[in-house]
Amino acid sequence: MHGWLVLSSVNMMSVSALPHRLNVMRLRITGNGDHDVIGASRLRHVVARLRARIFDQKGRHSTVTRLPYLIVALIILCTEVHGQVFLHSETSSGDLSDDYLTPTTLSLSEGVSFLEVSVNEFERDLFTLIIPLGIQLDAIIPRNYESNNAANQSFFGFQENRLTLSTFPSNGFPDPINFALVGTDDLNSDLLPGMVSSNMSLSAPVQSGNHAFWINETGIESTMTFEFQSSEVVPEPVSSVLILLGLTFASLRRIRPLD
């Protein structure tokens, strides 16, 4: 998880100069894993740095700044934390598998998560996306696509209800697969409906199960980031007609013929 802690830092000679001396200090907080959160030790470190700007080594207000407590409150109110949850980031967690028999396993959680990959020419990135019971995949949206060729497109596809692809991934892949060709023209648009449009047994949103994904570069190297949007499955409401039929049937069972 990558977060930005934004603090208003004060660097001034007097309180009267405050409106002209407020700056924004950004401290990047990077977790050790894709699902890491801001730890208490990192937060203590940030607070210590902030305190050092306000107090001297003896714990007294700095004689230069003489910050009133109102300014401290302002700094706290200006604190803002942003975060992104990554399914996988090849930048921080290494390459995805290139072996279709042993793909990287990724587990989807409710909400928004990101997949960041870089694919060289003729390289394949393979992973199994596990959608837990009660969760559905609503959308896959490319948020970033970088290539030295503006017209370049990358192959992005999956086979549903499989831990691995049905056979070796190649240009002559013989089996049905839900796919899209992704490029700069596809940024910020949902790929999922188009990927499943020719599959009569599948529709968006994609339900729980194991799904084998395949990313393949068709040209020169490219880097891309996908946003996966998922939500909790909401059970369909019971039809009022069925309820009425049930009540009618129950009433008929109670009626007995007269002797």
N, C-alpha and C positions, 0 to 999 in steps of 0.2 A: 504494500500500500504506500502510495506516495502522497505526502501532505505538504501543504504550505502554511506555515504559521506566520501570520502577518501582524506585526507589532508596530505601533507608532513610537518611534524612538525620538527622544528629545536631545538636541544638541544646541544649546543656547547659552547666552551670557546672562539673560534676565528673563523673568516671566513675561515682561512686556513684549519681548521679541518672539514669543511662542507662536503666533499665527504664521510667522515667516520661517520658522525653523523646524516645523514638524516634518519628519521624513518617514518613509515606509521602509522598514527593515524586514527582509524576507529570509527566513531560515528554512531550508529544505530539510525535511525529516524523512529519511528513507528507511523503511523497515528491512529486516533480514530476510523476509519471505514475502510471497505475493499477497498473503492475507494478514500481514503484520499490522499492528496498530501502534499508535504513538505510545511508547512505554513511559512509565513513571520516571525513569532515570533521565530520559531525554527531556521530559517536561521540567524536571528539577534543574537541568542544565540551562534551559532557556530562561527560567525564572531567575537563576543566579546571574546570568548575563544582564538581564533587565535590572536587577537589583544593583548591580555594580555601576550602572549608569546613573543611579539615583542617590546611592549612599557611598560614603567613603569606607575604608577598610575597618574603621571602628564602629560602623553601624550608624553614623550620624549623617544627616542630610549634607550633601556636598555644599561647600560654601560658595561654589561657583554658580550652581543652578538654583539652589533653594527651592526645590520643587514643592508646591503645596500638594496636599493629599488629593485635591480635585484633579490635578494633572495625572496622578497615579490612577485614579478612577477612569479618566479618559483613555489612558493606555489600555486598561483592562477591557473597556467597552469596545475598543478598536481591534481587539484580538479576534481573528477569524481563522478557522481551520477547514481546509478542503481535503478531500481524500478520494482516491480511486482504488477500487478493488480489481485486481487482475486475475483472470483465469490463469494466464501465463504471460510472462514477459521474457522474450529471448534476450533482452538486454541485461536483465538482472538474474535470470534463472537458467540461462543456457538454451541451446537449440532443442526444438521438439524432435521426436524420434523420426528417423527416415526408414524404419523397418515396419512394413505393414503388418507383420506378425506380432510385433511388440510395440504398438503405438503408445505415446504418452497418454496417461489417464488424467483427465480433468473433470472436476465435479462442479456442476452449475448450482448456484444458490439463488434465492429469490432477490430480485432487484436488478441492478445494473453492474456488469463486470466487463473487463476489457481483455482482449487478446492482441498482443503485440508480437509480430513476426517479421523476420527478414529472410527472403528466399533468393538464392542465387540461381543462375541459369541451370536448368535441368535438375535442380534440387527439389526434393519432396519433403514437406512437413506433414506428419501424420499424428493424429490424436483421437482418443475416444472420449466423447463428451457424455458424461453420466448425468442424466436429468432425474433427480430423485422423485419418488412418488409424491404427488401433491403439488408438484411444480411443473410449469409449462414454459417452453421457449416461445416468446412472443415475436421477437424481431432480432435480426442481425444487420447492423448498420455500419458500413465502413466510415470511419471518422478521419482516417489519414491514409494517404497513398503517395509514396514517393518513388520516383524512378527517373533515370536519366533520359528516358524516352517518354515524352508526354502522352503518346498514343499507346503505351504498353498496357497489357492486360494480364492478370494472373488468374489461374484456375482455382476455384474454391468450391468444394462439393462435399457431400456426405451420403452415406447409406444408412438408412434408419434401422433400428433394432438389431444392430450388429456391434460386437466388440472390436472386430477388425474388418477391413475391406475384404470383399469376397475373393479377390485375387490380386496379383501384383499390379500396382498402379503404373500405368503406362499410357502412351498415346492411343493404343488400341484396346483400351479397357472395354471388355465385352459386356459387362453387366450394367443394369440400370443404376443410375446415380443422380441424385438431386444436385444441381450445380449452377454456378454463375461465373461469368468472366468479369473480373473486377478491375476497374481502372479509375482514373480521376473523375470521369463523368458520373460515377456511381456514388460519390461521396454524399453522406448524409441521407441516403435513401435506403429503405428496407429491402434487403435481398431475399428474405425468406419466402414471400409469396411467389416470386418468380422461380425460385429454386424448386419448389414443390408443385408448380402448376401442371406439369406433365405427368405427375404421379397420381394415379386414380385412387390409391390407397392411403394417401397422405395429404394433409392440409395444415395450414398454419392456424393457430399455434401448434407447435410440435409437442407431443405429450411425453410423459416420463418414459425412460428406457435408456439403452446404450446406443449411441450413434457414432459411427466411424467417419471421421472427417479427414479430408485430404486437401492440402494447399500445394499448388505446383506452379512454378514460374514458367511461362511460355516464351519469355524473351530474356532481357537482361535483368540484373538484380533489382529487386524492389523491396520496400519496407512498407508494411501496412498495419493499421490498428483497427480492429473490429469491436464494436460495442454489442454485447449480448444483453438483451432485455428479457427478463423472465418475471413471472408472477405466480402467485398461489392459484391453484385450480379452484374455481368457485363451483360447487355442485349446482346443477340445474334445479330450479324450484319444481316441486311436485305439482303436476297439473291438477287444477281444480276439478276437471272432469273426472280424472281417476279417483279423486277423493269422493266425489259424489257417487260414482259407480260402486265404490267400496262400501259406502254407507247404505246404498240401496240394497246391495247384496246381503249385507248384515241384517237389514230389516226384514227381508224376505225369509231369511232363515228362521227368524223368530215367529213368523206366522205359521200357525198349525191349522190343518183342516178341521172343521167342526164335526163332531161325532153325530 
